Amino acid sequence: TRKRKFVAPLVFRYVKSSSALLAFTRFAPVTVTIEMPGLDNSYSRKAHEAISDALAASDIPHAYHWGKALPLNPDWVSKSYGQNTVDSWKKCRLKLLGEKGSRMFSNALLETVGLHHP
C-alpha cells in the first residue's frame, strides 16, 4: 500500500498570554503557538488527531485555537483550562445570555466539547 505524508509548514509564534477564561494563549508570560496551515483532507485530519493524541498523553500544558483543527471531545477542554474555569465560563455565558439565549446560541462545537448549557 502507498503511504501518504502529511505536508504542512510549521509556524511558531510567540504571543503574550491572555487572562480570558478560555483563551488558548493562556500560558504566562508568553504562549508559543504552533500553526500548521495546509489542506483540509483526511490525511491532515489524521495527522492532527495523532498530534492531539500525543499531546494528551504528554505532560505538556497545551490548548487549541478555537478556530483551527482541535480534538472534538470535552476531555482536552477541562484538562487545558481546568474544570473550575470551564464551569465559570459556562456560568458567565448563562448569566449573559440567559437560558433561552444559551440554547439559541449553542452549536455542535459547543455541545461536542462540553461548553453548552443543557
DSSP file with accessible surface (Angstrom, degrees, kcal/mol):
  #  RESIDUE AA STRUCTURE BP1 BP2  ACC     N-H-->O    O-->H-N    N-H-->O    O-->H-N    TCO  KAPPA ALPHA  PHI   PSI    X-CA   Y-CA   Z-CA
    1    1 A T              0   0  184      0, 0.0     2,-0.4     0, 0.0     0, 0.0   0.000 360.0 360.0 360.0 150.6    0.0    0.0    0.0
    2    2 A R        -     0   0  198      1,-0.0     2,-0.4     0, 0.0     0, 0.0  -0.654 360.0-144.1 -83.9 135.3    1.0    3.6   -0.6
    3    3 A K        -     0   0  180     -2,-0.4     2,-0.4     0, 0.0    -1,-0.0  -0.821  10.6-145.5 -97.8 139.6    1.7    5.7    2.4
    4    4 A R        -     0   0  134     -2,-0.4     2,-0.3    39,-0.0     0, 0.0  -0.822   9.8-138.7-102.7 145.3    0.7    9.4    2.3
    5    5 A K        -     0   0  168     -2,-0.4     2,-0.7     2,-0.0    39,-0.1  -0.777  11.7-127.9-102.1 145.7    2.7   12.0    4.0
    6    6 A F        -     0   0   70     -2,-0.3     2,-0.5    37,-0.1    38,-0.0  -0.847  31.4-172.8 -90.7 117.2    1.3   14.9    5.9
    7    7 A V        +     0   0  125     -2,-0.7    32,-0.3    32,-0.0    37,-0.0  -0.965  21.1 135.1-118.7 120.9    2.9   18.0    4.5
    8    8 A A        -     0   0   25     -2,-0.5    30,-0.2    30,-0.1     2,-0.1  -0.952  52.8-107.3-158.2 143.0    2.4   21.4    6.1
    9    9 A P        -     0   0   82      0, 0.0     2,-0.5     0, 0.0    -2,-0.0  -0.449  32.3-131.9 -68.8 146.1    4.7   24.3    7.0
   10   10 A L        -     0   0  103     26,-0.2     2,-0.5    -2,-0.1    26,-0.2  -0.906  22.7-171.1 -99.8 128.6    5.3   24.7   10.7
   11   11 A V  E     -A   35   0A  55     24,-2.5    24,-3.1    -2,-0.5     2,-0.5  -0.986   4.7-163.5-121.6 125.4    4.9   28.2   12.0
   12   12 A F  E     +A   34   0A 111     -2,-0.5     2,-0.4    22,-0.2    22,-0.2  -0.943  11.5 179.5-109.6 126.8    5.9   29.1   15.6
   13   13 A R  E     -A   33   0A 113     20,-2.1    20,-3.2    -2,-0.5     2,-0.6  -0.973  21.9-142.4-125.6 145.7    4.6   32.4   17.1
   14   14 A Y  E     -A   32   0A 170     -2,-0.4     2,-0.4    18,-0.2    18,-0.2  -0.930  26.4-177.1-107.4 123.2    5.2   33.8   20.5
   15   15 A V  E     -A   31   0A  37     16,-3.0    16,-3.4    -2,-0.6     3,-0.1  -0.965  31.4-108.9-127.4 135.8    2.1   35.5   21.8
   16   16 A K  E     -A   30   0A 178     -2,-0.4    14,-0.2    14,-0.2    12,-0.1  -0.341  47.9-105.4 -58.3 139.1    1.5   37.5   25.1
   17   17 A S        -     0   0   36     12,-1.8     2,-0.4     9,-0.1     9,-0.2  -0.264  31.0-143.2 -69.3 157.6   -0.7   35.5   27.4
   18   18 A S        -     0   0   46      7,-2.6     5,-0.1     2,-0.1    -1,-0.0  -0.925  13.0-150.0-121.7 147.0   -4.3   36.3   28.0
   19   19 A S        +     0   0  125     -2,-0.4     7,-0.1     3,-0.1    -1,-0.1   0.380  56.4 127.7 -95.3   4.0   -6.3   36.1   31.2
   20   20 A A  S >  S-     0   0   54      1,-0.1     3,-1.6     5,-0.1    -2,-0.1  -0.314  72.3-114.9 -59.2 143.0   -9.6   35.5   29.3
   21   21 A L  T 3  S+     0   0   67      1,-0.3    -1,-0.1    67,-0.0    68,-0.1   0.874 109.2  22.8 -52.1 -48.0  -11.3   32.4   30.7
   22   22 A L  T 3  S+     0   0   19     67,-0.1     2,-0.3    64,-0.0    -1,-0.3  -0.040  84.9 142.9-114.7  35.1  -11.0   30.2   27.5
   23   23 A A    <   -     0   0   14     -3,-1.6     3,-0.5     1,-0.2    -5,-0.1  -0.563  44.7-150.1 -72.5 130.8   -8.1   32.0   25.8
   24   24 A F  S    S+     0   0   45     -2,-0.3     2,-0.6     1,-0.3     3,-0.3   0.710  96.1  66.3 -74.7 -14.7   -5.9   29.4   24.1
   25   25 A T        +     0   0   18      1,-0.2    -7,-2.6     6,-0.1    -1,-0.3  -0.319  68.1 125.9 -95.3  50.7   -3.0   31.8   24.8
   26   26 A R        +     0   0   80     -2,-0.6     2,-0.6    -3,-0.5    -1,-0.2   0.517  33.1 102.7 -91.1  -7.1   -3.3   31.3   28.5
   27   27 A F  S    S-     0   0   55     -3,-0.3   -10,-0.1   -11,-0.1    -8,-0.0  -0.704  74.8 -98.9 -91.4 119.2    0.2   30.3   29.4
   28   28 A A  S    S+     0   0   83     -2,-0.6    -2,-0.1     1,-0.2   -12,-0.0  -0.529  87.7   2.4 -87.1 153.5    2.2   33.0   31.1
   29   29 A P  S    S-     0   0  107      0, 0.0   -12,-1.8     0, 0.0     2,-0.4  -0.963 133.7  -4.1 -81.5 -19.5    4.2   35.0   30.4
   30   30 A V  E     -A   16   0A  70    -14,-0.2     2,-0.4    -2,-0.0   -14,-0.2  -0.992  59.3-143.8-135.8 140.8    4.2   34.0   26.7
   31   31 A T  E     -A   15   0A   9    -16,-3.4   -16,-3.0    -2,-0.4     2,-0.6  -0.870  11.9-144.3-101.5 136.0    2.4   31.3   24.8
   32   32 A V  E     -A   14   0A  75     -2,-0.4     2,-0.4   -18,-0.2   -18,-0.2  -0.892  18.0-159.5 -96.5 122.3    4.1   29.6   21.9
   33   33 A T  E     -A   13   0A  11    -20,-3.2   -20,-2.1    -2,-0.6     2,-0.5  -0.842   5.7-155.6-102.1 143.2    1.7   28.7   19.2
   34   34 A I  E     -A   12   0A 105     -2,-0.4     2,-0.4   -22,-0.2   -22,-0.2  -0.983  14.0-171.3-116.2 120.7    2.3   26.1   16.6
   35   35 A E  E     -A   11   0A  50    -24,-3.1   -24,-2.5    -2,-0.5    -2,-0.0  -0.907  14.5-174.1-114.7 142.0    0.4   26.5   13.4
   36   36 A M        -     0   0   39     -2,-0.4   -26,-0.2   -26,-0.2     2,-0.1  -0.650  12.6-170.6-131.7  73.1    0.3   24.0   10.6
   37   37 A P        +     0   0   63      0, 0.0     2,-0.3     0, 0.0    -2,-0.0  -0.432  32.4 114.0 -66.1 138.9   -1.6   25.7    7.7
   38   38 A G        -     0   0   57    -30,-0.2   -30,-0.1    -2,-0.1     2,-0.1  -0.978  63.8 -38.6-178.8-171.5   -2.4   23.2    5.0
   39   39 A L        -     0   0  136    -32,-0.3     2,-1.0    -2,-0.3     5,-0.1  -0.382  48.0-127.5 -70.8 146.2   -5.1   21.4    3.1
   40   40 A D        +     0   0  130     -2,-0.1     2,-0.3     4,-0.1    -1,-0.1  -0.836  60.0 123.8 -94.3 101.3   -8.1   20.1    5.0
   41   41 A N  S  > S-     0   0   52     -2,-1.0     4,-2.5     1,-0.0     5,-0.2  -0.881  77.6 -85.0-146.9 179.9   -8.3   16.5    3.9
   42   42 A S  H  > S+     0   0   52     -2,-0.3     4,-2.1     1,-0.2     5,-0.2   0.854 124.3  53.4 -62.8 -32.7   -8.3   13.0    5.5
   43   43 A Y  H  > S+     0   0   86      2,-0.2     4,-2.1     1,-0.2    -1,-0.2   0.931 111.4  43.6 -68.9 -44.7   -4.5   12.9    5.7
   44   44 A S  H  > S+     0   0    5      2,-0.2     4,-2.8     1,-0.2     5,-0.2   0.897 112.6  53.1 -69.5 -36.5   -4.2   16.2    7.5
   45   45 A R  H  X S+     0   0  126     -4,-2.5     4,-2.3     2,-0.2    -2,-0.2   0.917 110.0  48.3 -63.4 -41.0   -7.1   15.3    9.9
   46   46 A K  H  X S+     0   0  139     -4,-2.1     4,-2.3    -5,-0.2    -1,-0.2   0.900 112.0  50.0 -64.6 -39.4   -5.4   12.0   10.8
   47   47 A A  H  X S+     0   0   18     -4,-2.1     4,-2.4     2,-0.2    -2,-0.2   0.938 111.0  47.9 -65.4 -44.6   -2.1   13.9   11.4
   48   48 A H  H  X S+     0   0   42     -4,-2.8     4,-2.7     1,-0.2    -2,-0.2   0.896 111.2  51.7 -63.1 -38.7   -3.8   16.5   13.6
   49   49 A E  H  X S+     0   0  121     -4,-2.3     4,-2.7    -5,-0.2    -1,-0.2   0.918 109.5  49.5 -63.8 -42.2   -5.5   13.7   15.5
   50   50 A A  H  X S+     0   0   57     -4,-2.3     4,-2.3     2,-0.2    -2,-0.2   0.905 112.1  48.4 -63.0 -40.8   -2.1   11.9   16.1
   51   51 A I  H  X S+     0   0   65     -4,-2.4     4,-2.6     2,-0.2    -2,-0.2   0.932 111.8  49.2 -65.2 -44.0   -0.6   15.2   17.3
   52   52 A S  H  X S+     0   0   13     -4,-2.7     4,-2.6     1,-0.2    -2,-0.2   0.912 111.1  50.1 -61.2 -42.4   -3.6   15.8   19.7
   53   53 A D  H  X S+     0   0   95     -4,-2.7     4,-1.8     2,-0.2    -1,-0.2   0.910 110.9  49.1 -62.9 -42.2   -3.3   12.2   21.0
   54   54 A A  H  X S+     0   0   66     -4,-2.3     4,-0.7     2,-0.2    -2,-0.2   0.915 112.5  47.6 -65.3 -41.9    0.5   12.7   21.6
   55   55 A L  H >< S+     0   0   42     -4,-2.6     3,-0.9     1,-0.2     5,-0.4   0.912 110.3  52.5 -64.6 -41.1   -0.1   16.0   23.4
   56   56 A A  H 3< S+     0   0   53     -4,-2.6    -1,-0.2     1,-0.3    -2,-0.2   0.859 109.7  49.3 -62.5 -34.6   -2.9   14.4   25.5
   57   57 A A  H 3< S+     0   0   89     -4,-1.8    -1,-0.3    -5,-0.2    -2,-0.2   0.604 105.7  74.4 -80.9  -9.9   -0.5   11.6   26.5
   58   58 A S  S << S-     0   0   28     -3,-0.9    -3,-0.0    -4,-0.7     0, 0.0  -0.355  84.0-123.0 -95.9 176.0    2.2   14.0   27.5
   59   59 A D  S    S+     0   0  163     -2,-0.1    -3,-0.1     2,-0.1    -4,-0.1   0.114  70.6 125.1-100.9  17.7    2.7   16.3   30.4
   60   60 A I        -     0   0   99     -5,-0.4     2,-0.2     1,-0.0    -2,-0.1  -0.684  64.1-128.1 -81.1 118.0    3.0   19.3   28.1
   61   61 A P        +     0   0   96      0, 0.0     2,-0.3     0, 0.0    19,-0.1  -0.490  46.9 154.6 -64.3 133.3    0.4   22.0   29.0
   62   62 A H        -     0   0   20     -2,-0.2     2,-0.3    14,-0.1   -38,-0.0  -0.987  28.8-171.7-157.3 161.0   -1.5   23.0   25.9
   63   63 A A        -     0   0   20     -2,-0.3     2,-0.4   -39,-0.2   -39,-0.1  -0.903  25.2-118.6-145.3 172.8   -4.7   24.3   24.5
   64   64 A Y        -     0   0   24     -2,-0.3     2,-0.2     7,-0.1     6,-0.1  -0.918  25.3-106.9-122.9 145.6   -6.1   24.6   21.0
   65   65 A H    >   -     0   0   74     -2,-0.4     3,-1.6     4,-0.2   -42,-0.1  -0.508  29.9-135.2 -65.5 129.7   -7.1   27.6   18.9
   66   66 A W  T 3  S+     0   0   67      1,-0.3    -1,-0.1    -2,-0.2     4,-0.1   0.711 101.4  49.1 -66.2 -19.0  -10.9   27.6   18.7
   67   67 A G  T 3  S+     0   0   63      2,-0.1    -1,-0.3     0, 0.0     2,-0.2   0.284 105.5  66.7-103.5  10.7  -11.0   28.3   15.0
   68   68 A K  S <  S-     0   0  123     -3,-1.6     2,-0.3     1,-0.1    -4,-0.0  -0.549 103.5 -56.7-117.6-174.3   -8.5   25.6   14.0
   69   69 A A        +     0   0   55     -2,-0.2    -4,-0.2     3,-0.0    -1,-0.1  -0.499  68.4 161.5 -66.5 123.2   -8.3   21.8   14.0
   70   70 A L        -     0   0   23     -2,-0.3     2,-0.1    -4,-0.1   -21,-0.1  -0.960  47.0 -84.0-141.5 159.0   -8.9   20.7   17.5
   71   71 A P        -     0   0   20      0, 0.0     2,-1.3     0, 0.0    -7,-0.1  -0.436  36.1-137.2 -64.7 135.5  -10.0   17.4   19.3
   72   72 A L  S    S+     0   0  115     -2,-0.1    41,-0.0     4,-0.0    -3,-0.0  -0.520  70.7  87.5 -97.0  67.8  -13.7   17.1   19.3
   73   73 A N  S    S-     0   0   57     -2,-1.3     4,-0.5    40,-0.1     3,-0.4  -0.974  77.9-122.3-155.1 156.1  -14.2   15.9   22.9
   74   74 A P  S  > S+     0   0   61      0, 0.0     4,-1.8     0, 0.0     5,-0.3   0.640  94.0  83.3 -78.5 -11.0  -14.6   17.6   26.2
   75   75 A D  H  > S+     0   0  117      1,-0.2     4,-2.1     2,-0.2     5,-0.2   0.919  90.9  46.4 -60.9 -45.4  -11.6   15.9   27.8
   76   76 A W  H  > S+     0   0   14     -3,-0.4     4,-3.0     1,-0.2     5,-0.3   0.851 107.7  58.6 -68.8 -29.8   -9.0   18.4   26.5
   77   77 A V  H  > S+     0   0    2     -4,-0.5     4,-2.5     2,-0.2     5,-0.4   0.966 111.1  39.0 -64.9 -50.6  -11.1   21.4   27.4
   78   78 A S  H  X S+     0   0   38     -4,-1.8     4,-1.9     1,-0.2    -1,-0.2   0.871 118.4  49.9 -69.5 -32.7  -11.2   20.5   31.1
   79   79 A K  H  < S+     0   0  121     -4,-2.1    -2,-0.2    -5,-0.3    -1,-0.2   0.917 115.6  42.5 -69.8 -40.7   -7.6   19.4   31.1
   80   80 A S  H  < S+     0   0   10     -4,-3.0    -2,-0.2    -5,-0.2    -1,-0.2   0.881 132.4  19.7 -72.4 -39.9   -6.3   22.5   29.4
   81   81 A Y  H  < S-     0   0    5     -4,-2.5     4,-0.3    -5,-0.3    -3,-0.2   0.613 107.2-112.6-107.5 -18.3   -8.4   25.1   31.3
   82   82 A G     X  -     0   0   30     -4,-1.9     4,-2.2    -5,-0.4     3,-0.3   0.294  26.1 -98.3  87.8 139.5   -9.4   23.2   34.5
   83   83 A Q  H  > S+     0   0   92      1,-0.2     4,-2.9     2,-0.2     5,-0.2   0.860 122.2  57.6 -62.6 -34.3  -12.9   22.2   35.4
   84   84 A N  H  > S+     0   0  133      1,-0.2     4,-2.3     2,-0.2    -1,-0.2   0.910 108.1  46.6 -62.3 -41.0  -13.4   25.3   37.6
   85   85 A T  H  > S+     0   0   35     -4,-0.3     4,-2.6    -3,-0.3    -1,-0.2   0.917 112.4  49.9 -66.7 -43.4  -12.5   27.6   34.7
   86   86 A V  H  X S+     0   0    5     -4,-2.2     4,-2.4     2,-0.2    -2,-0.2   0.940 112.0  48.2 -60.1 -45.7  -14.9   25.7   32.4
   87   87 A D  H  X S+     0   0   60     -4,-2.9     4,-2.3     1,-0.2    -2,-0.2   0.908 111.1  50.7 -62.5 -40.3  -17.7   25.9   35.0
   88   88 A S  H  X S+     0   0   54     -4,-2.3     4,-2.6    -5,-0.2    -1,-0.2   0.916 109.9  50.3 -62.8 -43.4  -17.0   29.7   35.5
   89   89 A W  H  X S+     0   0   63     -4,-2.6     4,-2.6     2,-0.2    -2,-0.2   0.929 110.8  48.9 -61.0 -43.4  -17.2   30.2   31.7
   90   90 A K  H  X S+     0   0   56     -4,-2.4     4,-2.5     1,-0.2    -2,-0.2   0.904 111.5  49.6 -65.4 -38.6  -20.5   28.4   31.5
   91   91 A K  H  X S+     0   0  149     -4,-2.3     4,-2.6     2,-0.2    -1,-0.2   0.915 111.9  47.9 -65.3 -44.0  -21.9   30.4   34.4
   92   92 A C  H  X S+     0   0   76     -4,-2.6     4,-2.5     2,-0.2    -2,-0.2   0.910 112.1  50.0 -62.7 -42.3  -20.8   33.7   32.8
   93   93 A R  H  X S+     0   0   25     -4,-2.6     4,-3.0     2,-0.2     5,-0.4   0.923 111.9  47.6 -62.0 -44.3  -22.3   32.6   29.4
   94   94 A L  H  X S+     0   0   46     -4,-2.5     4,-2.9     1,-0.2    -2,-0.2   0.916 112.0  50.0 -64.3 -40.8  -25.6   31.7   31.1
   95   95 A K  H  < S+     0   0  188     -4,-2.6    -2,-0.2     1,-0.2    -1,-0.2   0.909 116.0  42.8 -64.2 -41.2  -25.7   35.0   33.0
   96   96 A L  H  < S+     0   0  145     -4,-2.5    -2,-0.2    -5,-0.2    -1,-0.2   0.934 129.5  24.1 -70.3 -47.3  -25.1   36.9   29.8
   97   97 A L  H  X S-     0   0   55     -4,-3.0     4,-1.0    -5,-0.2    -3,-0.2   0.684  95.9-142.5 -96.7 -20.5  -27.4   35.0   27.5
   98   98 A G  H  X  -     0   0   30     -4,-2.9     4,-2.4    -5,-0.4     5,-0.2  -0.057  42.8 -63.1  74.5 173.3  -30.0   33.5   29.9
   99   99 A E  H  > S+     0   0   98      2,-0.2     4,-1.8     1,-0.2     5,-0.2   0.942 137.0  44.5 -59.4 -50.9  -31.5   30.0   29.5
  100  100 A K  H  > S+     0   0  154      1,-0.2     4,-2.6     2,-0.2    -1,-0.2   0.929 115.6  46.7 -64.2 -45.2  -33.2   30.8   26.2
  101  101 A G  H  X S+     0   0   12     -4,-1.0     4,-2.8     1,-0.2    -1,-0.2   0.873 108.1  56.6 -65.8 -36.0  -30.2   32.6   24.7
  102  102 A S  H  < S+     0   0    0     -4,-2.4    15,-0.3     2,-0.2    -1,-0.2   0.894 112.0  42.3 -62.8 -39.3  -27.8   29.9   25.8
  103  103 A R  H >< S+     0   0  140     -4,-1.8     3,-1.3    -5,-0.2    -2,-0.2   0.915 114.6  51.1 -71.6 -41.3  -29.9   27.3   23.8
  104  104 A M  H 3< S+     0   0  124     -4,-2.6    -2,-0.2     1,-0.3    -1,-0.2   0.888 114.1  43.2 -63.7 -40.0  -30.4   29.7   20.9
  105  105 A F  T 3< S+     0   0  126     -4,-2.8    -1,-0.3    -5,-0.2     2,-0.2   0.080  90.9 110.7 -98.9  26.1  -26.6   30.4   20.6
  106  106 A S    <   +     0   0   25     -3,-1.3     2,-0.3    -5,-0.1    -3,-0.1  -0.538  42.9 178.1 -89.4 161.5  -25.5   26.8   21.1
  107  107 A N     >  -     0   0   81     -2,-0.2     4,-2.3     1,-0.1     5,-0.2  -0.942  45.7 -87.1-153.3 177.2  -23.9   24.9   18.3
  108  108 A A  H  > S+     0   0   69     -2,-0.3     4,-2.8     1,-0.2     5,-0.2   0.874 122.4  53.3 -61.0 -38.5  -22.4   21.5   17.5
  109  109 A L  H  > S+     0   0   59      2,-0.2     4,-2.4     1,-0.2     6,-0.2   0.958 110.1  46.1 -63.1 -50.1  -18.9   22.6   18.6
  110  110 A L  H  4>S+     0   0   25      1,-0.2     5,-3.0     2,-0.2     6,-0.9   0.910 116.0  46.7 -59.0 -41.4  -20.0   23.8   22.0
  111  111 A E  H ><5S+     0   0  103     -4,-2.3     3,-0.8     4,-0.2    -1,-0.2   0.925 112.1  50.0 -67.3 -41.9  -22.1   20.7   22.6
  112  112 A T  H 3<5S+     0   0   63     -4,-2.8    -2,-0.2     1,-0.2    -1,-0.2   0.886 115.1  41.8 -67.1 -38.8  -19.3   18.3   21.5
  113  113 A V  T 3<5S-     0   0    2     -4,-2.4    -1,-0.2    -5,-0.2    -2,-0.2   0.363 116.8-110.1 -93.8   7.3  -16.6   19.9   23.7
  114  114 A G  T < 5S+     0   0   21     -3,-0.8    -3,-0.2    -4,-0.4    -4,-0.1   0.768  83.9 117.9  78.0  28.5  -19.0   20.3   26.7
  115  115 A L      < +     0   0    3     -5,-3.0    -4,-0.2    -6,-0.2     2,-0.1   0.351  47.3  99.3-108.3   7.3  -19.4   24.1   26.7
  116  116 A H  S    S-     0   0   52     -6,-0.9   -13,-0.1    -5,-0.1   -26,-0.1  -0.430  73.2-122.5 -87.8 164.8  -23.1   24.3   26.1
  117  117 A H              0   0   48    -15,-0.3    -2,-0.1    -2,-0.1   -11,-0.1  -0.951 360.0 360.0-107.1 114.0  -25.7   24.8   28.7
  118  118 A P              0   0  112      0, 0.0   -15,-0.1     0, 0.0   -16,-0.0  -0.150 360.0 360.0 -63.0 360.0  -28.2   21.9   28.6
